[in-house]
Amino acid sequence: MSKQSPSLAGRAIIAILLTIGFYLLAVAVVLLLLYIPYGMAVYANRVDVRILLGCFAGAVAVLSAIWPRRDVFVPPGPALAEASQPTLFRNIRQVAALTDQAMPTEVYLVGDVNAFVAQRGGLLGLGSKRVMGLGLPLLQALSVAELDAVLAHEFAHYAGGDTRFGRWIYRLRHAVIRAAANTRESRILSAPFIGYARLFLRITNGISRQQEFAADALAATLVGSMPLQTGLKKINGAAPAFQAYWQAEVMPLLQLGYRPDLADGFARFMAGEQNNTAMTQAVNARLQQQVADPYDTHPALPERLAAVAHLAPGDQLNEQPAVALLQELPRLEAAWFQFIFGAAQMSQLTPFSWDEIGARVLVPRWAGAIQPYGHLLQGLTIADLPRLRQQRNSFATIYRQRTNLGIAEKDWPALIHRFLGTVLAYILVQHGWQAHKSMGETPHLTSGDQAIQPFEFVAAVAQGQMSAQSWQESVTKLGIGSLSLTGPIEATHVAELPVVATSPAPPEAGNQPDTAAPPASANIISLAMMFGLLYIGVVILTLGLSNAGTVMALAGLGWAALVLFLFRRSLARSGLVALLAGATGGALIGLALGYLLGTALAPIVGLLGGALVGVLVG
């Protein structure tokens, strides 16, 4: 594993050549765009303003795409310390020793079903530090043996030098994509970059897939093929499950002001029958994709499983849940939530156990749902629930007033089903029944040895498939038919807390270029200056300078405009934007006046006056 196969090394060389080719292509396009107005000025003794602006804008777009960005590493989660997590780090050290690799300098807890490694700083790995990310839901989904296989796979990327090469490829890939995106307004200009991007991605992603195969092979050899295979399957099922869990279960609680037990809730979610079936279906769907797409960074799941099937399965596998390696799990979860939301919002979230979901979430929510319709329940009992179907017009009127929406015929069965189930559930709770809810399942109520699923129980009534007499017999048998539907209703209070739509994904190979946008004013001013300088160039042309002077003036002004645009962040922070904007604006006004009045003094006065205004404003 320490050496790559010849074919892989050959592809790496091709990728490097493609890199050189990309920059040669970009420079050639820029030179061509700048030569077009030059050629018009020299050979045609005229310059079309539209062509001049179009060529210059295209050159700026290409140069902006290939201009180096700062490579700033943003921690993907709270850092884990060996002093507070000795068991987990002992496990990581054991796998590091198996692969003959050094330990990562930093290990982060991330919020998705994933693990990654990267190298930060230095040049091609020299003088860099190693970082690793481990997903909390990943630890909840895997056994210790499966986690060992995943760790061995990640350390294999270190062993193969993938993280040294990958970081550079990652940054270059974004430059190629930016070039294609920045020139998308012009079919002619974007065509070579789009073609180059496709070729580049096919080759570099092909290298990435080969690296994944090699990392799988080393992991299966050292730890065993069985935990690697089962771990890969679990990851492909747990990843979409965690997204569903976050959206359907966690986010509603966050909006109510509660901070749930993240790992425990995900374990319950995966254990639910419906969710377990959905996870199995997700894995089976991935198994149907026999071959990876040429643009995929990872091989297809069947390809990965087949590639290690001939290796020894491994022995003495630790089937203990990997999350058991973590100590002080509630503290870690609190640290992760604080990392995501910040200390201010974190202070507004109340810790929440999933066993409390009935009393603290379901019951207040049910109360809030039926409160506007309370007068429809007057004088009725549970035995009379089917009669509520006859209140369709009243129900629809209130619903329309609350939502500004009408009820389509096709939506009525679902609405009345939900309403009747909510009424039944809330009234039973008011009479001593306990509300429970398993992850991904409908709520159920218990009272002693009796149990009822209210929403399923009213399904036949809501759909008109059960007569009023049959319903009365059923609820009388349960001893709940005479319970009044009239009772105290207290609606829940929903906290106004902004929440993220999903947990943040880890950076590819740990790279996160600085993509923070400059202030809007800096963008506007810099663009205004850029086109202002172009306008100066047009004025110079109209004043009739020689061809050589025209070219020199345009080149100088174009370079100044490009520098202003590329360094607008620094200029905005230092206050120079206002100064330069004022000077440019004054010069423009002065040139216009000078052109009209026939004097060269006006531009100088305008330049100085505008600069003074810029200083005062800045």
C-alpha distance (Angstrom), angle and dihedral (degrees) to the residues before:
residue distance angle dihedral
M1 . . .
S2 3.76 . .
K3 3.78 89.2 .
Q4 3.76 125.8 48.0
S5 3.76 121.5 -128.4
P6 3.82 115.9 -97.6
S7 3.79 92.3 -109.9
L8 3.79 91.0 52.6
A9 3.80 92.0 47.4
G10 3.79 88.6 48.6
R11 3.78 91.2 53.3
A12 3.79 89.8 49.3
I13 3.81 89.7 54.6
I14 3.80 89.8 49.4
A15 3.81 89.3 51.2
I16 3.80 90.2 53.0
L17 3.79 90.2 49.5
L18 3.78 89.2 49.4
T19 3.79 88.4 53.0
I20 3.78 91.5 54.4
G21 3.78 88.8 45.0
F22 3.79 91.9 52.1
Y23 3.78 93.6 54.4
L24 3.79 91.1 44.7
L25 3.81 88.9 51.7
A26 3.80 92.0 48.5
V27 3.81 93.7 48.5
A28 3.81 91.1 45.7
V29 3.81 91.3 52.1
V30 3.81 91.6 48.4
L31 3.81 92.6 48.9
L32 3.79 90.7 48.1
L33 3.80 91.7 50.5
L34 3.80 91.5 49.8
Y35 3.81 92.3 45.0
I36 3.81 94.2 55.7
P37 3.84 96.5 70.4
Y38 3.82 89.3 38.2
G39 3.78 90.7 54.7
M40 3.78 91.2 48.0
A41 3.80 91.0 51.1
V42 3.81 94.4 46.9
Y43 3.78 101.8 39.0
A44 3.79 103.5 25.5
N45 3.81 97.9 31.7
R46 3.80 89.5 -134.8
V47 3.78 138.8 78.6
D48 3.80 124.1 -148.4
V49 3.81 106.5 -135.7
R50 3.82 92.8 -145.1
I51 3.79 92.1 52.5
L52 3.80 90.6 45.7
L53 3.81 92.6 52.4
G54 3.80 93.2 43.2
C55 3.80 94.4 50.2
F56 3.78 93.4 45.7
A57 3.82 92.6 47.3
G58 3.80 89.9 50.5
A59 3.80 91.9 49.7
V60 3.80 91.4 49.8
A61 3.82 90.7 49.1
V62 3.81 92.6 52.9
L63 3.81 94.8 43.5
S64 3.79 90.5 47.4
A65 3.81 89.7 54.0
I66 3.80 95.8 51.7
W67 3.79 96.0 37.9
P68 3.84 108.1 115.7
R69 3.80 115.5 -102.4
R70 3.75 125.4 -149.5
D71 3.79 109.7 -99.6
V72 3.79 101.9 -136.8
F73 3.78 118.9 177.0
V74 3.79 112.4 -142.8
P75 3.82 112.4 -164.9
P76 3.82 107.4 -114.8
G77 3.80 93.0 -147.3
P78 3.79 144.6 -20.4
A79 3.80 115.1 -42.7
L80 3.80 118.5 -112.0
A81 3.80 117.5 -135.7
E82 3.79 122.8 -147.8
A83 3.81 90.4 -139.0
S84 3.81 91.6 62.0
Q85 3.83 97.0 33.7
P86 3.82 104.8 40.0
T87 3.82 95.7 150.1
L88 3.79 94.7 53.3
F89 3.80 93.0 44.8
R90 3.80 91.0 47.6
N91 3.79 87.6 56.7
I92 3.81 92.0 47.9
R93 3.81 91.0 49.1
Q94 3.80 91.6 52.0
V95 3.79 91.8 53.5
A96 3.82 91.2 44.1
A97 3.81 88.8 54.5
L98 3.82 90.9 49.2
T99 3.81 90.3 55.4
D100 3.82 92.7 40.0
Q101 3.79 91.1 -122.5
A102 3.79 134.2 135.8
M103 3.78 119.8 -107.8
P104 3.81 118.4 -99.6
T105 3.77 114.2 -100.6
E106 3.80 92.2 -134.6
V107 3.81 132.5 25.2
Y108 3.80 119.2 -165.0
L109 3.80 131.8 -162.8
V110 3.81 109.0 -131.9
G111 3.77 131.6 -171.9
D112 3.78 106.8 -121.0
V113 3.79 142.3 61.4
N114 3.77 96.2 -83.6
A115 3.79 146.8 92.6
F116 3.79 126.6 -155.5
V117 3.79 142.0 173.4
A118 3.79 130.2 -154.5
Q119 3.78 143.5 165.0
R120 3.77 119.6 -125.4
G121 3.79 127.8 -158.9
G122 3.80 127.8 -2.6
L123 3.79 126.3 71.8
L124 3.81 119.9 -68.4
G125 3.79 89.5 -23.2
L126 3.81 96.7 -46.7
G127 3.79 110.6 126.8
S128 3.80 91.7 0.6
K129 3.79 130.8 129.7
R130 3.78 125.9 -128.4
V131 3.80 121.7 -123.1
M132 3.79 131.1 -174.2
G133 3.79 132.9 -166.4
L134 3.81 124.2 -155.6
G135 3.79 121.4 -171.6
L136 3.79 117.5 -132.3
P137 3.83 91.3 -144.1
L138 3.82 88.0 48.2
L139 3.81 89.7 58.0
Q140 3.80 89.3 48.1
A141 3.80 92.7 51.2
L142 3.83 99.9 46.0
S143 3.78 136.4 61.8
V144 3.80 120.5 -124.8
A145 3.82 90.4 -102.0
E146 3.80 91.4 51.4
L147 3.80 90.7 47.4
D148 3.81 89.0 51.8
A149 3.81 88.5 54.7
V150 3.81 90.7 50.3
L151 3.81 91.3 47.9
A152 3.80 90.8 48.8
H153 3.80 88.7 51.3
E154 3.82 90.7 52.2
F155 3.81 93.9 46.4
A156 3.81 87.5 49.6
H157 3.81 87.3 63.8
Y158 3.80 87.4 57.9
A159 3.80 91.0 47.0
G160 3.79 92.8 50.9
G161 3.79 94.1 48.2
D162 3.80 89.9 -117.9
T163 3.80 94.1 136.3
R164 3.81 91.7 54.3
F165 3.78 93.6 52.5
G166 3.81 95.8 32.7
R167 3.77 96.5 61.6
W168 3.79 91.9 55.7
I169 3.81 92.5 45.3
Y170 3.80 90.3 48.8
R171 3.80 93.0 56.4
L172 3.78 93.1 43.5
R173 3.80 91.6 49.1
H174 3.78 89.7 57.5
A175 3.80 91.0 49.5
V176 3.82 90.7 53.2
I177 3.79 91.8 47.8
R178 3.81 91.7 46.7
A179 3.79 90.9 52.8
A180 3.80 90.7 53.3
A181 3.82 91.8 45.2
N182 3.81 96.1 45.6
T183 3.79 92.2 53.7
R184 3.81 97.8 41.8
E185 3.82 92.1 110.2
S186 3.81 88.9 70.4
R187 3.79 118.6 54.8
I188 3.77 92.9 -162.4
L189 3.80 94.4 48.1
S190 3.81 95.8 42.9
A191 3.82 96.7 45.1
P192 3.84 97.4 81.3
F193 3.81 92.2 44.7
I194 3.81 93.8 47.9
G195 3.79 90.4 49.5
Y196 3.78 91.1 46.9
A197 3.81 91.7 47.4
R198 3.81 91.3 53.7
L199 3.78 92.5 48.9
F200 3.80 92.2 45.4
L201 3.81 93.8 48.9
R202 3.80 93.5 47.1
I203 3.79 92.0 53.4
T204 3.81 99.6 39.5
N205 3.80 93.3 43.1
G206 3.78 88.2 48.7
I207 3.81 87.7 56.5
S208 3.81 89.2 48.1
R209 3.81 91.6 54.1
Q210 3.79 90.7 50.7
Q211 3.79 89.3 51.5
E212 3.80 90.1 52.3
F213 3.80 90.7 52.4
A214 3.81 90.8 50.0
A215 3.82 92.2 47.9
D216 3.81 90.6 49.2
A217 3.80 90.8 50.5
L218 3.80 93.7 53.0
A219 3.81 92.7 44.9
A220 3.81 92.6 49.8
T221 3.80 91.6 46.7
L222 3.80 94.1 51.6
V223 3.81 102.0 35.3
G224 3.80 104.1 18.9
S225 3.77 135.9 -90.7
M226 3.81 94.8 -109.0
P227 3.83 98.7 64.3
L228 3.80 89.8 43.0
Q229 3.80 92.5 51.8
T230 3.80 95.3 44.6
G231 3.79 89.9 44.0
L232 3.81 92.3 53.0
K233 3.80 90.7 50.3
K234 3.79 92.5 48.4
I235 3.80 91.8 49.3
N236 3.80 91.4 52.4
G237 3.80 89.9 51.8
A238 3.79 98.9 38.5
A239 3.82 96.4 48.5
P240 3.83 96.2 66.6
A241 3.82 89.5 35.7
F242 3.79 91.4 58.5
Q243 3.81 91.4 50.6
A244 3.82 89.4 52.3
Y245 3.80 90.8 45.5
W246 3.80 91.9 50.7
Q247 3.79 94.1 48.1
A248 3.81 99.7 40.0
E249 3.80 102.9 33.2
V250 3.81 112.7 17.6
M251 3.80 103.0 39.1
P252 3.84 95.4 53.7
L253 3.80 89.1 53.7
L254 3.80 92.1 48.0
Q255 3.80 88.9 52.4
L256 3.81 88.6 53.3
G257 3.79 90.0 52.8
Y258 3.81 97.9 -103.4
R259 3.81 128.6 128.4
P260 3.82 107.4 -151.8
D261 3.79 129.1 -156.8
L262 3.80 97.7 -91.5
A263 3.81 102.6 -163.3
D264 3.80 96.0 38.3
G265 3.78 90.8 48.8
F266 3.79 92.2 50.5
A267 3.81 90.2 50.7
R268 3.81 89.8 52.9
F269 3.79 90.8 45.2
M270 3.81 92.7 54.1
A271 3.81 91.0 46.0
G272 3.81 92.6 57.7
E273 3.78 113.0 107.3
Q274 3.79 96.2 -128.2
N275 3.79 93.4 44.7
N276 3.78 92.7 46.4
T277 3.79 88.9 53.0
A278 3.81 90.7 49.0
M279 3.81 90.7 51.2
T280 3.80 90.8 51.0
Q281 3.79 90.0 50.3
A282 3.82 90.6 50.0
V283 3.81 91.2 53.0
N284 3.81 91.6 46.4
A285 3.80 89.6 51.4
R286 3.81 90.3 53.6
L287 3.79 89.8 48.1
Q288 3.80 89.0 57.9
Q289 3.82 90.6 63.4
Q290 3.77 98.4 83.7
V291 3.83 98.2 176.9
A292 3.80 130.5 34.2
D293 3.78 121.9 -117.3
P294 3.83 112.6 -104.4
Y295 3.81 88.6 -115.0
D296 3.84 95.6 50.6
T297 3.80 117.0 110.7
H298 3.82 92.0 -151.5
P299 3.80 130.1 48.8
A300 3.79 119.4 -109.9
L301 3.81 114.4 -86.0
P302 3.84 94.6 -112.2
E303 3.81 89.4 51.7
R304 3.79 91.8 53.0
L305 3.80 93.8 46.5
A306 3.80 93.0 47.9
A307 3.81 93.1 47.6
V308 3.84 92.6 62.6
A309 3.81 99.4 31.0
H310 3.82 92.4 100.9
L311 3.81 93.6 55.8
A312 3.81 124.4 94.1
P313 3.81 112.7 -80.9
G314 3.81 93.8 -134.5
D315 3.78 130.3 -121.6
Q316 3.80 140.0 -120.7
L317 3.79 90.9 30.6
N318 3.81 116.1 -170.3
E319 3.81 106.0 -130.6
Q320 3.80 93.7 -177.5
P321 3.84 112.3 124.4
A322 3.79 109.2 -94.1
V323 3.81 90.8 -134.1
A324 3.82 87.0 69.5
L325 3.81 87.1 72.6
L326 3.79 88.7 70.5
Q327 3.78 121.0 87.1
E328 3.80 125.4 -152.9
L329 3.80 91.4 15.5
P330 3.84 95.0 178.0
R331 3.81 89.7 55.3
L332 3.81 91.2 49.4
E333 3.79 91.9 49.9
A334 3.80 90.7 49.0
A335 3.82 89.2 51.1
W336 3.80 90.6 50.5
F337 3.81 93.7 49.4
Q338 3.80 90.0 48.1
F339 3.81 89.8 50.4
I340 3.82 89.7 53.6
F341 3.81 100.8 40.7
G342 3.80 103.9 22.8
A343 3.78 128.8 -122.4
A344 3.82 95.5 -75.4
Q345 3.80 96.2 56.5
M346 3.78 91.4 36.1
S347 3.81 89.5 61.6
Q348 3.82 89.1 59.0
L349 3.81 94.1 55.5
T350 3.81 118.0 91.0
P351 3.84 117.0 -146.8
F352 3.78 109.9 -108.9
S353 3.81 135.4 -164.8
W354 3.78 118.8 -151.2
D355 3.82 89.4 -129.7
E356 3.81 87.0 68.3
I357 3.78 96.0 56.6
G358 3.80 93.9 102.4
A359 3.80 99.4 54.1
R360 3.81 99.0 31.1
V361 3.80 102.0 38.0
L362 3.79 116.4 11.4
V363 3.80 99.6 45.6
P364 3.84 96.1 47.7
R365 3.80 89.6 44.7
W366 3.82 91.7 51.2
A367 3.80 90.1 48.9
G368 3.78 91.4 51.9
A369 3.81 91.6 48.7
I370 3.82 96.6 53.9
Q371 3.81 99.2 33.7
P372 3.85 95.7 91.5
Y373 3.81 90.3 52.0
G374 3.82 96.7 47.1
H375 3.82 94.9 116.5
L376 3.81 89.7 59.5
L377 3.81 88.4 62.6
Q378 3.81 96.9 54.3
G379 3.81 113.4 127.7
L380 3.81 94.3 2.8
T381 3.79 131.7 119.7
I382 3.78 131.7 -158.4
A383 3.79 87.7 -94.6
D384 3.81 87.3 61.2
L385 3.82 95.9 54.3
P386 3.85 93.8 109.6
R387 3.81 87.8 62.0
L388 3.79 89.4 67.5
R389 3.78 87.7 72.3
Q390 3.79 86.5 68.8
Q391 3.82 89.9 58.8
R392 3.77 90.7 70.4
N393 3.80 96.3 126.3
S394 3.81 93.4 48.3
F395 3.78 91.1 45.8
A396 3.80 91.5 48.8
T397 3.82 92.2 49.1
I398 3.81 93.3 53.3
Y399 3.79 91.6 43.2
R400 3.79 90.9 52.0
Q401 3.81 91.9 49.1
R402 3.81 91.7 51.5
T403 3.80 98.6 43.3
N404 3.83 105.3 21.1
L405 3.79 85.0 -127.6
G406 3.77 131.6 116.3
I407 3.79 124.1 -137.9
A408 3.78 115.4 -111.0
E409 3.77 116.7 -145.6
K410 3.78 91.9 -113.6
D411 3.83 91.4 53.5
W412 3.79 97.5 50.8
P413 3.86 98.0 83.6
A414 3.80 92.5 52.6
L415 3.82 93.1 46.8
I416 3.79 95.6 48.7
H417 3.80 89.9 43.9
R418 3.79 91.0 54.8
F419 3.80 92.9 43.3
L420 3.80 96.1 49.6
G421 3.80 91.7 45.5
T422 3.80 90.6 49.7
V423 3.81 92.4 49.8
L424 3.81 92.7 48.6
A425 3.81 92.9 46.9
Y426 3.80 94.5 48.0
I427 3.81 95.6 46.9
L428 3.80 92.2 48.9
V429 3.81 90.4 51.3
Q430 3.81 89.0 50.9
H431 3.80 87.2 57.0
G432 3.79 96.8 52.2
W433 3.79 105.1 -82.7
Q434 3.81 117.2 137.3
A435 3.80 121.0 -126.6
H436 3.81 119.7 -137.6
K437 3.79 134.0 173.7
S438 3.77 130.2 -170.5
M439 3.79 118.0 -153.7
G440 3.77 111.4 -82.8
E441 3.79 92.4 1.2
T442 3.81 132.2 103.7
P443 3.83 116.6 -98.2
H444 3.80 120.3 -92.6
L445 3.80 132.3 -164.2
T446 3.79 130.5 -143.2
S447 3.79 135.1 -164.5
G448 3.79 114.1 176.4
D449 3.78 106.6 -51.7
Q450 3.80 92.7 -18.0
A451 3.80 121.5 99.4
I452 3.78 132.2 -178.8
Q453 3.80 136.3 178.5
P454 3.81 100.4 -146.8
F455 3.79 98.6 -165.2
E456 3.78 93.5 48.9
F457 3.81 91.5 41.2
V458 3.82 93.0 59.4
A459 3.81 94.6 42.6
A460 3.80 94.4 98.3
V461 3.81 91.3 47.2
A462 3.80 93.5 47.9
Q463 3.79 91.0 50.6
G464 3.81 92.5 46.8
Q465 3.80 92.6 -116.9
M466 3.83 95.6 119.8
S467 3.79 123.8 61.9
A468 3.79 122.5 -131.5
Q469 3.80 90.2 -111.9
S470 3.81 93.2 53.0
W471 3.80 90.0 48.5
Q472 3.81 92.1 50.9
E473 3.77 90.9 50.9
S474 3.81 91.6 50.4
V475 3.82 96.5 49.4
T476 3.81 92.6 41.8
K477 3.78 88.9 55.1
L478 3.82 88.9 53.8
G479 3.80 90.7 48.3
I480 3.80 95.0 -120.7
G481 3.79 102.9 97.4
S482 3.80 96.3 99.3
L483 3.82 96.1 49.8
S484 3.81 111.0 121.2
L485 3.80 119.4 -119.6
T486 3.80 89.4 -146.9
G487 3.80 114.6 91.8
P488 3.78 144.2 119.8
I489 3.79 111.9 -54.7
E490 3.79 120.3 -165.3
A491 3.77 115.8 -178.2
T492 3.77 121.0 -139.6
H493 3.78 122.5 -109.6
V494 3.78 114.7 -125.6
A495 3.79 115.1 -148.2
E496 3.79 116.3 -133.3
L497 3.78 98.5 -129.3
P498 3.80 122.1 150.1
V499 3.78 108.6 -132.9
V500 3.77 133.7 -173.6
A501 3.79 117.2 -105.7
T502 3.76 93.3 -131.1
S503 3.74 140.5 -7.0
P504 3.79 113.5 -77.8
A505 3.77 114.5 -95.8
P506 3.79 117.9 -126.3
P507 3.79 118.1 -108.6
E508 3.77 117.8 -96.7
A509 3.80 105.8 -99.2
G510 3.78 86.9 -12.2
N511 3.80 94.2 -71.0
Q512 3.77 121.3 137.8
P513 3.79 113.4 168.1
D514 3.75 116.7 -153.3
T515 3.79 102.1 -91.4
A516 3.80 98.9 160.3
A517 3.78 109.6 137.5
P518 3.78 118.5 -123.1
P519 3.81 118.0 -118.9
A520 3.79 113.5 -71.7
S521 3.79 90.8 -120.3
A522 3.81 90.3 55.8
N523 3.80 91.0 52.7
I524 3.79 93.4 48.0
I525 3.79 94.8 45.3
S526 3.79 94.3 45.1
L527 3.81 91.8 50.0
A528 3.79 89.9 46.9
M529 3.80 90.2 51.8
M530 3.78 91.8 47.0
F531 3.79 94.1 53.6
G532 3.79 90.2 38.7
L533 3.78 89.9 58.8
L534 3.79 89.3 48.2
Y535 3.77 88.2 53.3
I536 3.80 89.5 52.8
G537 3.78 87.7 54.4
V538 3.79 90.8 51.9
V539 3.80 90.1 50.6
I540 3.80 89.9 50.5
L541 3.79 88.8 53.5
T542 3.78 91.6 51.5
L543 3.81 90.5 50.6
G544 3.79 87.6 64.4
L545 3.81 105.4 -117.0
S546 3.80 117.7 172.5
N547 3.79 118.9 -88.7
A548 3.81 92.9 -105.5
G549 3.80 92.0 48.9
T550 3.77 91.1 47.0
V551 3.79 92.7 52.3
M552 3.81 92.7 46.7
A553 3.80 92.2 48.3
L554 3.79 93.1 47.8
A555 3.79 92.2 46.5
G556 3.80 92.6 50.6
L557 3.78 93.7 45.3
G558 3.80 92.1 45.6
W559 3.79 92.1 50.9
A560 3.81 91.0 48.4
A561 3.80 90.7 50.2
L562 3.81 91.7 49.4
V563 3.81 92.1 49.8
L564 3.79 90.7 49.5
F565 3.80 91.1 50.5
L566 3.81 96.9 46.3
F567 3.79 95.1 45.1
R568 3.80 97.3 40.6
R569 3.84 91.8 118.7
S570 3.79 92.9 58.4
L571 3.78 92.1 41.5
A572 3.81 91.2 50.8
R573 3.79 92.1 50.6
S574 3.80 93.6 47.8
G575 3.80 96.6 46.7
L576 3.81 93.1 -118.3
V577 3.80 92.2 119.5
A578 3.80 92.1 74.2
L579 3.80 91.2 46.6
L580 3.80 93.9 49.3
A581 3.79 92.7 41.8
G582 3.78 91.1 52.2
A583 3.79 92.6 46.7
T584 3.80 92.3 48.0
G585 3.79 92.9 46.3
G586 3.78 91.4 49.0
A587 3.79 91.6 48.2
L588 3.81 90.9 50.7
I589 3.78 92.1 51.8
G590 3.79 90.6 44.5
L591 3.80 92.8 50.3
A592 3.77 91.0 49.6
L593 3.79 91.6 50.3
G594 3.79 91.6 43.3
Y595 3.78 91.1 51.7
L596 3.80 91.3 49.8
L597 3.82 96.7 42.2
G598 3.79 97.1 36.0
T599 3.81 96.3 -125.6
A600 3.80 130.3 123.6
L601 3.81 93.6 -151.9
A602 3.80 96.3 75.0
P603 3.85 96.4 69.1
I604 3.82 91.4 52.1
V605 3.81 92.9 48.9
G606 3.80 90.4 46.1
L607 3.80 92.0 49.4
L608 3.81 93.6 52.4
G609 3.79 94.4 41.9
G610 3.78 93.0 48.6
A611 3.79 91.6 48.5
L612 3.81 90.1 52.4
V613 3.80 91.1 51.5
G614 3.80 89.6 48.2
V615 3.80 91.8 53.0
L616 3.80 91.5 50.2
V617 3.81 92.8 47.7
G618 3.81 93.1 44.5
